[in-house]
Amino acid sequence: MLKEVELFDVFQETLDKLDGEGVLLVAGDPPNPMTIGWATIGHIWNKQIMTVLVRPVRHTFSLMEAVSDFSVCVLPDQFSRELNICGTKSGRDIDKIEACGFNIEKCIRVDAYYIAGSAIHFECRVVHKHFLDAATLDPGIVQRYYPMKDFHMVYYGEIMGIYRA
Ligand SMILES: Cc1cc2nc3c(=O)[nH]c(=O)nc-3n(C[C@H](O)[C@H](O)[C@H](O)COP(=O)(O)O)c2cc1C
């Protein structure tokens, strides 16, 4: 049974997972889960916003370009194998939902899917996006994270709902 919760109730747990084994960005129909470790959660334009960063080479990038809604799913602790699959295999090559044995559910507030059994899931709608700008990015970050110049697209998702299992 899902319970709608406030950002404050899930903030620390979500950041801990981002800093640990990651969380899943789920986009597309049929949905494709991709492990992400980089995201911000905050307040802009009087909205709660989650930004996610996606490199253009990812299958998820094509999916995010084709849709406006996505979910971010924080899995319970015992999902290292699945997070590894979703962070190393591409949805271009395999069906990661099937490979992980996930069940999917339709989101409540947006036109996207989430992974059933997620400890927490965020339902988001893209309100802005842009590529990181090499000209204004710290040169040390450019050198360390972008030797191939494959700068992330940053998607700003308005958080339309947050749910706990
Ligand atoms: C812990 C972890 C965190 C990751 N974080 C990101 C991220 O924030 N953005 C990104 O573009 N890729 C990230 N990746 C890489 C993608 O998850 C990986 O390339 C994935 O296979 C892409 O799947 P797709 O081609 O189905 O989109 C991360 C991988 C791992 C293991």
The ligand as an SDF file (V2000), in Angstrom:
LIG
                    3D

 31 33  0  0  0  0  0  0  0  0999 V2000
   26.2960    3.7330   -9.3520 C   0  0  0  0  0  0  0  0  0  0  0  0
   26.0930    4.2330  -10.7650 C   0  0  0  0  0  0  0  0  0  0  0  0
   25.6810    5.5400  -10.9640 C   0  0  0  0  0  0  0  0  0  0  0  0
   25.4810    6.0380  -12.2720 C   0  0  0  0  0  0  0  0  0  0  0  0
   25.0470    7.3230  -12.4440 N   0  0  0  0  0  0  0  0  0  0  0  0
   24.7830    7.7950  -13.6940 C   0  0  0  0  0  0  0  0  0  0  0  0
   24.2470    9.1230  -13.8640 C   0  0  0  0  0  0  0  0  0  0  0  0
   23.9620    9.8670  -12.8990 O   0  0  0  0  0  0  0  0  0  0  0  0
   24.0450    9.5570  -15.1520 N   0  0  0  0  0  0  0  0  0  0  0  0
   24.3360    8.7740  -16.2480 C   0  0  0  0  0  0  0  0  0  0  0  0
   24.1390    9.2260  -17.3900 O   0  0  0  0  0  0  0  0  0  0  0  0
   24.8170    7.4880  -16.0950 N   0  0  0  0  0  0  0  0  0  0  0  0
   25.0340    6.9960  -14.8480 C   0  0  0  0  0  0  0  0  0  0  0  0
   25.4970    5.7090  -14.6830 N   0  0  0  0  0  0  0  0  0  0  0  0
   25.7530    4.8560  -15.8690 C   0  0  0  0  0  0  0  0  0  0  0  0
   24.4580    4.2030  -16.4260 C   0  0  0  0  0  0  0  0  0  0  0  0
   23.6540    3.6700  -15.3900 O   0  0  0  0  0  0  0  0  0  0  0  0
   24.8420    3.0650  -17.3910 C   0  0  0  0  0  0  0  0  0  0  0  0
   25.6380    3.5730  -18.4350 O   0  0  0  0  0  0  0  0  0  0  0  0
   23.6210    2.3260  -17.9430 C   0  0  0  0  0  0  0  0  0  0  0  0
   24.0510    1.0880  -18.4630 O   0  0  0  0  0  0  0  0  0  0  0  0
   22.8770    3.1050  -19.0230 C   0  0  0  0  0  0  0  0  0  0  0  0
   21.7110    2.4110  -19.3410 O   0  0  0  0  0  0  0  0  0  0  0  0
   20.8060    2.7310  -20.6340 P   0  0  0  0  0  0  0  0  0  0  0  0
   21.7110    2.6640  -21.8580 O   0  0  0  0  0  0  0  0  0  0  0  0
   19.7490    1.6570  -20.6220 O   0  0  0  0  0  0  0  0  0  0  0  0
   20.2360    4.1060  -20.4360 O   0  0  0  0  0  0  0  0  0  0  0  0
   25.7120    5.2010  -13.3900 C   0  0  0  0  0  0  0  0  0  0  0  0
   26.1280    3.8660  -13.1800 C   0  0  0  0  0  0  0  0  0  0  0  0
   26.3040    3.3950  -11.8990 C   0  0  0  0  0  0  0  0  0  0  0  0
   26.7370    1.9570  -11.6890 C   0  0  0  0  0  0  0  0  0  0  0  0
  1  2  1  0
  2  3  1  0
  2 30  2  0
  3  4  2  0
  4  5  1  0
  4 28  1  0
  5  6  2  0
  6  7  1  0
  6 13  1  0
  7  8  2  0
  7  9  1  0
  9 10  1  0
 10 11  2  0
 10 12  1  0
 12 13  2  0
 13 14  1  0
 14 15  1  0
 14 28  1  0
 15 16  1  0
 16 17  1  0
 16 18  1  0
 18 19  1  0
 18 20  1  0
 20 21  1  0
 20 22  1  0
 22 23  1  0
 23 24  1  0
 24 25  2  0
 24 26  1  0
 24 27  1  0
 28 29  2  0
 29 30  1  0
 30 31  1  0
M  END
$$$$
